[in-house]
Amino acid sequence: MSRFFGLSRTLPFLLCLGAAATILTLEHGAPSGWNTVKTYLLSGPFFYHSLAIYLVALILALFTYRNLYNFKVLLAGVFFLMAGVVSLLYFVEMPLPSGGVFRLPRDESLRLLLYMAYSLDLLLIALVPSYLPQRPTRLLLLLLLLAEAVLLWAFVRFRGSILPVLAGLAGSAWNRPLALVAGTNGVIAALALAVSARRRDPYGWAVAGFLLLFCAAFFRRGTDAEKLLFLSLPFVLSLLVFLNLITSLAHRANYDPLMNIYNRGYGNLLLQGRGRPLGRRFALALFDLDHFKKVNDRYGHGVGDQVLHAVAQKIRETVLPRGIACRYGGEEILVIFPDTSLPYAEKVAREVVSSVAVLDIPISRKRGKEKLRVTVSGGVAASENGTSSAADVLEEADRALYRSKRLGRNRVTAAHPAGRRSSA
């Protein structure tokens, strides 16, 4: 519980709370400072400054994804850029090269739909997993991009037809818009925090923080404070994405430079429960490349390095989102499954072995490009009731791995309770 409410996890929420408190305090307690901030944030040049900041946040999110493949952060950068542009066109006039300006109609229906769009975006960000295999990620991101674009276009184009439908669904609550928005955002925030606590990630607090900003903005709707709260989003988002990037770079210090997965030192921290709790039940899978010495002897250590990197990335991709891959030895890779049963870990381990066996690894040689295939063997063990230590489970996984080697390699052996073992 203390980890969930720690400063590192609640910092995004506190930043959003601080932004809302600062704007509301300036509005009532510092007229001169309020006028200065308001003059800049509601000016024409601010539109392009804010757009540039949204783009910076998106670039940082893309950089973070390239390093840690965090889908939530990537999705937040994309969604906030698209919804942010529509919000800017609603609250701020966009100067045109011809000397004119462009803005969206400032009617109450579009304002309410903008709040709904942000709430839906944050709900989706809260629900999607942080880590997904790379191939489905591209397709999913494209589909979500198209859905977001269609949703925003429909909200702008058909707002007069959409609102009556929503009013019918909301019933009498529609006549109390502040209570409706606050209640909806409260439910989404509670769901985001529950999912975050279950997955042990910090993103629920960020979602709750942005929802708090939107509630504060809606409470002050129709005033300059509402505009400023909305227009503070790119600054808060960029700061949070930057902090996430700093955290990502800190994680990179725990990466093995060749395999581009976590190193043994970080794996040992996880086994000790210091990186994140393992839970009462957890599983460990140990993989080893089959006949790797023959690869080095035949093709050279340069090709051997290419093989290690390709296999490590395939294992990392296959075991996500629940497995954490670490380099454990020369060509040994340890996968840690917190809060995971043995049957699930065994199933994923078999997927690893089968996916590596059909992996075509491109290698560079003097005669040109070639493709190479290798296999791995695996051993899996688990602590199902919290009575076994990580060291004991690791020893069991190691024995299961060597049983796979003795049985012919390219297979997985699971160490079941009461000494039973299954191999396939």
C-alpha positions in Angstrom: 0.0 0.0 0.0 2.8 2.4 0.8 4.3 1.8 -2.6 1.0 2.7 -4.3 0.8 6.0 -2.4 4.5 6.8 -2.6 5.7 10.1 -4.0 7.1 8.7 -7.2 3.7 7.2 -8.1 1.5 10.1 -6.9 3.7 12.8 -8.4 1.7 13.1 -11.7 -1.5 13.7 -9.7 0.2 16.3 -7.5 1.5 18.1 -10.5 -2.0 18.3 -12.0 -3.3 19.4 -8.6 -0.6 22.1 -8.4 -1.4 23.4 -11.9 -5.1 23.7 -11.0 -4.4 25.3 -7.6 -1.9 27.8 -9.2 -4.4 29.0 -11.9 -7.3 29.3 -9.4 -5.1 31.1 -6.9 -3.9 33.6 -9.5 -7.5 34.2 -10.6 -8.6 35.3 -7.2 -5.5 36.4 -5.3 -3.0 38.0 -7.8 -4.8 40.2 -10.3 -1.6 41.6 -11.9 0.0 38.1 -12.3 -3.4 36.8 -13.5 -3.6 39.4 -16.3 0.0 38.8 -17.4 -0.6 35.0 -17.7 -4.0 35.4 -19.3 -2.7 37.9 -21.9 -0.1 35.4 -23.1 -2.1 32.2 -22.9 -5.1 33.7 -24.8 -3.0 35.3 -27.5 -2.7 34.2 -31.1 1.0 33.2 -30.9 0.3 30.9 -28.0 -1.7 28.6 -30.4 1.5 27.7 -32.2 3.6 27.6 -29.0 1.1 25.2 -27.5 1.0 23.1 -30.7 4.8 22.9 -30.6 4.7 21.7 -27.0 2.2 19.0 -27.9 4.5 17.9 -30.7 7.5 17.8 -28.2 5.4 15.7 -25.9 4.6 13.3 -28.7 8.3 13.1 -29.8 9.3 12.3 -26.2 6.5 9.7 -26.0 7.8 8.1 -29.2 11.4 8.1 -27.9 10.2 6.5 -24.6 8.3 3.8 -26.6 11.4 3.1 -28.7 13.4 2.4 -25.5 10.8 0.8 -23.2 7.8 0.0 -25.5 5.4 1.7 -23.1 2.1 1.8 -25.1 0.2 3.9 -22.5 2.7 6.8 -22.8 2.7 6.6 -26.6 -1.1 6.6 -26.7 -1.3 9.6 -24.3 1.0 11.6 -26.6 -1.0 10.8 -29.7 -4.5 11.3 -28.1 -3.6 14.5 -26.4 -2.1 16.0 -29.6 -5.3 15.3 -31.6 -7.7 16.4 -28.9 -5.5 19.2 -27.9 -5.5 20.7 -31.4 -9.4 20.7 -31.3 -9.3 22.3 -27.9 -6.9 25.0 -29.0 -9.2 25.8 -32.0 -12.1 26.1 -29.6 -10.5 28.2 -26.9 -7.9 30.2 -28.9 -8.1 31.8 -32.4 -5.6 30.4 -34.8 -3.8 33.2 -36.8 -3.8 32.6 -40.5 -1.0 33.7 -43.0 -3.7 35.8 -44.8 -4.2 37.9 -41.7 -7.5 36.3 -40.6 -8.2 33.9 -37.9 -9.8 30.5 -37.6 -11.7 29.0 -34.7 -14.4 26.5 -33.9 -17.9 27.6 -32.9 -17.9 28.4 -29.2 -21.2 26.9 -28.2 -22.0 24.9 -25.1 -22.6 21.6 -26.9 -19.1 21.5 -28.4 -17.6 22.4 -25.0 -19.4 19.5 -23.3 -18.4 17.1 -26.1 -14.7 18.2 -25.7 -14.8 17.2 -22.1 -16.3 13.9 -23.0 -13.7 13.2 -25.6 -10.9 13.8 -23.1 -12.6 11.6 -20.5 -13.0 8.8 -23.1 -9.3 9.1 -24.0 -8.3 8.9 -20.4 -10.5 5.9 -19.8 -8.9 4.1 -22.8 -5.4 5.0 -21.6 -6.2 3.6 -18.2 -7.5 0.3 -19.6 -4.9 -0.6 -22.2 -1.9 -2.6 -21.1 1.4 -0.8 -20.8 3.2 -3.4 -22.8 2.1 -5.1 -26.0 4.0 -7.1 -28.7 5.3 -4.8 -31.3 3.3 -6.1 -34.3 -0.2 -5.8 -32.8 0.9 -2.4 -31.4 1.2 -0.8 -34.8 -2.2 -2.0 -35.9 -3.9 -1.1 -32.7 -2.3 2.3 -32.7 -3.5 3.0 -36.2 -7.1 1.8 -35.4 -7.2 4.0 -32.3 -5.8 7.0 -34.3 -8.6 6.6 -36.9 -11.2 6.2 -34.2 -10.0 9.3 -32.4 -10.0 11.3 -35.6 -13.6 10.1 -36.5 -14.8 10.8 -33.0 -13.5 14.4 -32.9 -14.8 15.1 -36.4 -18.2 13.7 -35.5 -18.3 15.8 -32.3 -17.6 19.0 -34.2 -19.7 18.2 -37.3 -22.8 16.5 -35.7 -22.8 18.0 -32.2 -26.4 19.1 -32.5 -27.5 15.6 -33.2 -25.3 13.8 -30.7 -26.2 15.8 -27.6 -29.9 14.8 -27.6 -28.9 11.2 -27.7 -26.5 11.6 -24.8 -29.1 13.6 -22.9 -31.6 10.7 -23.3 -29.0 8.2 -22.0 -28.1 10.4 -19.0 -31.7 11.1 -18.0 -32.2 13.5 -15.2 -28.4 13.8 -14.5 -28.2 15.7 -17.8 -29.7 18.7 -16.0 -26.9 18.8 -13.5 -23.8 18.9 -15.9 -21.2 19.6 -13.2 -22.4 16.6 -11.1 -22.5 14.5 -14.3 -18.9 15.4 -15.4 -17.6 15.1 -11.8 -19.3 11.8 -11.3 -18.2 10.4 -14.6 -14.6 11.5 -14.1 -14.7 10.2 -10.5 -15.7 6.7 -11.8 -13.0 6.7 -14.5 -10.4 7.9 -11.9 -11.4 5.1 -9.5 -11.2 2.5 -12.3 -7.8 3.9 -13.4 -6.4 3.7 -9.9 -7.8 0.1 -9.4 -6.2 -1.1 -12.7 -3.0 0.7 -11.7 -2.9 -1.0 -8.3 -3.6 -4.4 -9.9 -0.9 -4.0 -12.5 1.4 -2.2 -10.1 2.2 0.7 -12.5 2.0 4.5 -11.7 -0.2 5.6 -14.6 -3.5 5.6 -12.7 -2.4 8.6 -10.7 -1.6 10.5 -13.9 -5.1 9.7 -15.3 -6.7 10.8 -12.1 -4.7 14.0 -12.1 -5.8 15.0 -15.6 -9.4 14.2 -14.7 -9.1 16.5 -11.7 -7.9 19.3 -14.1 -10.9 18.8 -16.3 -13.3 18.9 -13.3 -11.7 22.2 -12.2 -12.0 23.6 -15.7 -15.6 22.6 -16.0 -16.4 24.1 -12.6 -15.1 27.4 -14.0 -16.7 27.0 -17.4 -17.4 30.1 -19.3 -14.5 32.0 -17.6 -10.9 32.7 -18.5 -9.9 30.3 -15.8 -11.5 27.4 -17.8 -9.5 28.3 -20.8 -6.3 28.6 -18.9 -6.8 25.2 -17.2 -7.4 23.6 -20.5 -4.5 25.4 -22.1 -2.2 24.3 -19.3 -2.5 20.7 -20.5 0.4 20.7 -23.0 2.7 22.0 -20.4 1.6 19.4 -17.8 1.7 16.6 -20.3 5.1 17.5 -21.6 6.5 17.6 -18.1 5.0 14.2 -17.2 6.3 12.6 -20.4 9.7 14.1 -19.7 9.7 12.7 -16.2 8.7 9.3 -17.7 11.6 9.6 -20.1 14.0 10.3 -17.2 12.7 7.2 -15.5 13.2 5.3 -18.8 16.7 6.4 -19.1 17.4 5.4 -15.5 16.0 2.0 -16.4 18.4 1.9 -19.3 21.3 1.8 -16.8 19.9 -1.7 -15.9 19.9 -2.9 -19.4 22.4 -5.3 -21.0 23.9 -3.4 -23.9 24.1 -6.5 -26.2 20.7 -8.2 -25.7 18.8 -4.9 -24.9 17.0 -6.5 -22.0 17.5 -6.1 -18.3 20.8 -7.2 -16.9 21.5 -9.7 -14.1 21.9 -7.0 -11.5 18.4 -5.8 -12.1 17.2 -9.4 -12.2 18.7 -10.0 -8.8 16.9 -6.9 -7.4 13.6 -8.3 -8.7 14.3 -11.7 -7.1 15.0 -9.9 -3.8 11.6 -8.0 -4.2 13.3 -4.7 -4.3 12.5 -3.6 -7.9 8.8 -4.6 -7.5 7.1 -7.2 -5.3 7.0 -10.8 -6.6 3.8 -11.6 -4.9 2.8 -14.6 -2.9 2.9 -16.7 -6.0 5.4 -16.1 -8.8 7.2 -18.1 -11.5 10.6 -18.1 -13.0 11.6 -19.4 -16.4 15.2 -20.0 -17.4 16.2 -20.3 -21.1 19.5 -21.3 -22.7 20.5 -21.3 -26.4 21.1 -24.8 -27.8 24.6 -25.5 -29.2 25.5 -21.8 -29.1 29.2 -22.6 -29.1 28.8 -24.1 -32.5 27.3 -20.9 -33.8 30.4 -18.9 -32.5 32.8 -21.5 -33.9 31.2 -21.6 -37.3 30.2 -18.0 -37.9 32.3 -16.0 -35.5 31.5 -14.0 -32.4 30.0 -11.1 -34.4 27.3 -13.3 -35.7 26.9 -14.9 -32.3 26.2 -11.4 -30.9 23.5 -10.9 -33.6 21.9 -14.2 -32.6 21.9 -13.3 -28.9 20.3 -10.0 -29.6 17.6 -11.4 -31.9 16.7 -14.3 -29.5 16.6 -12.0 -26.5 14.2 -9.6 -28.3 12.0 -12.4 -29.4 11.8 -13.7 -25.8 11.2 -10.2 -24.4 8.4 -9.7 -26.9 6.8 -13.1 -26.3 6.7 -12.9 -22.5 5.3 -9.3 -22.3 3.2 -8.0 -20.6 3.6 -10.1 -17.5 7.1 -11.5 -17.9 10.3 -9.5 -17.3 13.3 -10.7 -19.3 16.8 -10.4 -17.9 20.2 -11.6 -19.1 21.3 -14.1 -16.5 24.5 -15.6 -17.9 26.4 -15.8 -21.1 23.5 -17.1 -23.3 21.0 -17.7 -20.5 17.9 -15.5 -20.1 15.8 -15.4 -17.0 12.2 -14.4 -17.2 10.5 -13.3 -14.0 6.7 -13.6 -13.7 5.4 -11.7 -10.7 1.9 -12.7 -9.4 1.8 -15.6 -11.9 0.8 -19.2 -11.7 3.0 -22.1 -12.9 0.5 -23.2 -15.7 0.5 -19.7 -17.2 4.3 -19.4 -17.0 4.7 -22.8 -18.6 2.3 -21.9 -21.4 4.3 -18.7 -22.2 7.6 -20.6 -22.0 6.4 -23.1 -24.6 5.4 -20.1 -26.8 8.9 -18.8 -26.4 10.5 -22.1 -27.5 8.2 -22.5 -30.5 8.6 -18.8 -31.6 12.4 -18.9 -31.4 12.5 -22.2 -33.4 10.8 -20.5 -36.4 12.7 -17.2 -36.1 14.7 -16.3 -39.2 17.7 -14.3 -37.9 19.3 -12.1 -40.6 23.1 -12.3 -40.3 25.8 -10.4 -42.2 28.7 -12.3 -43.7 31.3 -11.5 -46.3 29.3 -13.5 -48.9 26.2 -11.3 -48.2 23.1 -11.6 -46.1 22.0 -14.9 -44.8 19.3 -16.2 -42.4 20.0 -18.4 -39.4 17.8 -20.5 -37.1 18.5 -21.6 -33.6 16.6 -23.2 -30.8 16.4 -22.7 -27.0 15.6 -24.9 -24.1 13.7 -23.8 -21.0 13.0 -24.7 -17.4 10.1 -23.3 -15.4 9.4 -23.4 -11.7 7.0 -21.5 -9.4 6.2 -20.6 -5.8 2.4 -21.1 -5.6 1.7 -20.3 -2.0 4.6 -18.1 -0.9 6.5 -20.8 1.0 9.4 -21.1 -1.5 12.1 -18.4 -1.7 13.2 -16.9 -5.0 16.5 -18.7 -4.7 14.8 -22.1 -4.3 12.5 -21.5 -7.3 15.5 -20.4 -9.4 17.3 -23.6 -8.5 14.3 -25.6 -9.5 14.1 -23.8 -12.8 17.8 -24.4 -13.4 17.3 -28.2 -12.8 14.3 -28.2 -15.1 16.4 -26.5 -17.8 19.1 -29.1 -17.7 16.4 -31.8 -17.8 15.3 -30.2 -21.1 18.9 -30.4 -22.3 19.2 -34.1 -21.5 15.8 -34.9 -23.2 17.0 -33.5 -26.5 16.8 -29.7 -26.3 14.3 -27.3 -28.0 11.7 -28.0 -25.3 10.4 -26.8 -21.9 10.4 -28.7 -18.6 8.3 -27.5 -15.8 9.1 -28.4 -12.1 5.6 -29.2 -10.6 4.9 -29.6 -6.9 5.8 -32.9 -5.2 8.7 -33.3 -7.6 6.6 -34.0 -10.7 8.0 -32.6 -14.0 6.4 -32.2 -17.3 8.3 -31.8 -20.5 7.3 -30.9 -24.1 
